[in-house]
Amino acid sequence: MRIVYSRSSTATQALLRQRHILTEAGLLVRTEGVAEGFRPAEGVLLFEDPATTSKIPARERPAFARVAAAAHPGDVLTVSELFRLCRDLIDIHAVRDWCQVRGVALRVLSGPLSNFHDLSANDATTALLINVITAVGQFQRDLQNELTAEGIAAAEAEGRYRGRPPALAGARLEEVRSAFADHGASIAALARAHGVSRAAIRTALTGLLPGQPGPPSLIPTEGGPAARDDPAEASS
């Protein structure tokens, strides 16, 4: 049996890139109206962890638990890219150990480790190359994070950093808050209607949701006076 695992970090990050890689490998098949246009090929089991941070070790994720329940000796576990499965060297070795105990082969379809037929092979050469390549990749990510943090700190010191602008502002923000407070629209429906994430809707509804502080200042609409909070909102 061929087992495929994929993961996205956030609700808004699509699995589409991974699905294209898996389709090119013959593991997925394009089908309109099914799984966003993709379905597993014959003899393939697909497990996905959407909106799951890589900080959670692979073996502790919900979909990987289903992988563990379905895997048998001789099966092949395939991922499009290594970082979709493992975050760091400790995690990749934990998955390698798991595969070795279960008799499951591990394959990656893209990146510097894609030439390995089985990344779980228990030989010195495979282990050495995995250590080197994974360590280099982790160093690059840490360096990029460090440079990003330094850039933000410098911009803040000069008063140039304002963070990401809100997804909803002005008239759209007022419309969302009114639809939620006055008409009982759901967060999911508002997100679909405005083409934004549910997190953006929750941010726009600050002060209207249970357990949140008071509402934010609304940005004036073009040509009109500054928006004021509805009395019903202020009392919530």
C-alpha positions, -999 to 999 in steps of 0.1 A, spaced: 0 0 0 12 35 -8 5 61 19 6 98 13 8 124 40 5 162 35 3 192 59 -4 229 57 6 254 84 -25 276 84 -62 276 74 -54 299 45 -24 280 32 -35 257 5 -25 221 0 -26 227 -38 12 228 -44 16 195 -26 -12 180 -46 4 190 -79 36 173 -69 18 142 -58 -2 142 -90 29 143 -111 42 113 -92 10 94 -100 -2 93 -64 -32 116 -69 -56 119 -98 -74 150 -110 -112 147 -105 -135 177 -107 -157 182 -76 -138 158 -54 -113 169 -28 -108 202 -46 -102 185 -79 -79 157 -66 -84 121 -54 -60 93 -44 -49 71 -72 -58 34 -70 -39 17 -41 -31 50 -24 -43 62 10 -42 100 15 -40 116 50 -39 154 54 -33 177 84 -46 211 74 -39 242 95 -13 223 116 19 239 127 52 221 120 61 228 157 39 198 166 61 167 161 49 146 132 40 116 154 17 138 175 -4 151 147 -40 138 141 -35 126 105 -2 109 113 -20 89 140 -43 76 112 -12 68 92 1 48 120 -32 29 122 -32 21 85 4 13 79 17 -23 75 51 -38 68 61 -32 31 40 0 27 56 32 15 50 65 32 54 94 8 54 132 13 58 159 -13 85 178 7 103 169 38 93 199 58 57 190 54 64 160 76 94 169 98 105 202 113 140 194 124 166 167 128 151 152 160 117 149 142 131 132 111 149 107 132 118 100 152 99 93 120 128 72 106 128 51 138 90 47 136 93 35 99 121 11 107 101 -5 135 70 -8 113 89 -19 82 76 11 63 97 28 36 99 67 36 101 87 4 103 125 -4 93 136 -39 111 170 -41 142 186 -26 178 173 -20 165 140 -4 142 131 -33 168 108 -49 166 84 -19 145 53 -26 140 49 12 149 75 37 142 51 66 170 27 54 192 18 83 226 24 68 254 48 76 254 67 43 216 75 44 218 86 81 248 108 74 233 126 44 200 131 62 219 147 92 239 170 69 210 181 46 185 185 74 209 205 96 218 228 67 181 234 60 174 241 97 203 266 98 189 284 68 155 287 84 170 299 117 192 325 99 162 338 79 141 342 110 170 360 127 174 384 98 137 390 96 136 398 134 165 422 130 149 439 101 116 444 120 135 457 151 153 482 129 121 494 112 104 498 145 132 518 159 129 542 129 91 543 132 87 526 98 71 493 109 34 491 112 28 454 109 3 438 85 -27 460 76 -61 446 86 -79 425 60 -111 445 67 -114 482 73 -137 511 67 -171 503 52 -163 466 49 -154 464 86 -187 482 96 -206 458 73 -191 427 90 -198 440 125 -233 450 116 -241 417 99 -228 398 130 -244 420 157 -277 429 140 -284 399 118 -266 370 135 -244 361 105 -219 334 113 -181 338 112 -179 312 84 -205 328 63 -189 363 67 -155 349 58 -169 333 26 -188 365 17 -158 388 21 -132 364 8 -110 365 39 -100 340 66 -121 333 97 -93 348 118 -97 381 99 -134 380 107 -127 374 144 -103 403 144 -130 425 128 -154 414 155 -132 424 184 -155 435 212 -185 415 199 -173 380 207 -175 366 242 -145 372 264 -130 399 242 -122 435 252 -140 465 239 -145 472 201 -117 488 181 -119 523 166 -136 521 132 -120 538 103 -142 566 88 -158 558 55 -150 579 25 -169 611 25 -187 605 58 -182 612 95 -162 590 117 -180 557 124 -194 553 159 -200 521 179 -236 510 180 -250 512 215 -259 475 213 -222 467 207 -210 489 235 -232 471 260 -220 436 249 
